[in-house]
Amino acid sequence: MFSVVAAAVAIMALVLAVRYGSVIRLEMVVFMAAVFLWVGWAIERILAESEARSKRRRQTPPWK
């Protein structure tokens, strides 16, 4: 996830360095919002999967 965010920030910096206008800025805001929403979704999914795995481990006795 860190690499996706880092790549998104690098793309945004490159685009803004080449072209700088109000429409481009708006597009970059929308792009970064989509990236951060994806990151939030991915973190939530990872945590939910981790919690489910932890619950399965607690239900299974260690001698099985």
Secondary structure, DSSP 8 states (H G I E B T S, - for coil): -HHHHHHHHHHHHHHHHH---HHHHHHHHHHHHHHHHHHHHHHHHHHHHHHHHHHHHHHS-TT-
